[in-house]
Amino acid sequence: MMKRVHFPIRSDDSSGLIVYPDQIRFFANADLAAMPGHIIADYSGSLDLPLYGLAKPAVRPLLVITQVTSDQPIQTTVALDRHEVICPQGATLSFTAELRSEDGAVLPLSDSFRLPIRQQGGRDGLLLATMVDGIVKVSAPFTVPGDDGTWMVNEAAINAGLPEAANMRFAGITVSVFRT
């Protein structure tokens, strides 16, 4: 089975190939990862490698929401310091976040992942998060009848379907949707 993996680069000067420490070889034209000294490539070998081909970092990267906008800004309140947004039913929110390293630098990684969201009453939703060069964008429409109420995303939810090596820290966000 083929899977996308993230490997540290070690060049084999005699062959022009990129060599992983376990002698797994990739042609030098594999996709260069945004992190210097690493590549992302398809791998179909028999070794059980984690998705990113790297040991779990000591400190997981931090996902930080940096901006929230609404298509109904007059009725929307954003308080990122409290990890809270209040908006009317019918609004579509756009979230921007950064994936940061331990030193606060934006990690220049690109990927997409599912973002489970749960209503306080137990209803579940699913959003798509798209990350380009460490900047994550999510569009959250609260336009369906019954979308009013309190919706939450927390660290456990965003990491639920990810391999351990790709887990992130996240303070969470609460969106309160009121009826108009």
GIRA-V11243 format. One line per field, one symbol per residue. ss: DSSP state (A for helix, B for strand, O for the rest). A space follows every 10 residues. Layout:
ss = ???
This chain:
ss = OOBBBBBBOO BBOOOOBBBO OOOOBBOOOO BBOOOOOBBB BBBOOOOOOO OOOOOOOOOO OBBBBBBBBB OOAAAOBBBA AAOBBBBBOO OBBBBBBBBB OOOOOBOOOO BBBBBBBBBO OOOBBBBBBB BBOOBBBBBB BOOOOOOOBB BBBOAAAAAO OOOAAAOOBB OOBBBBBBOO
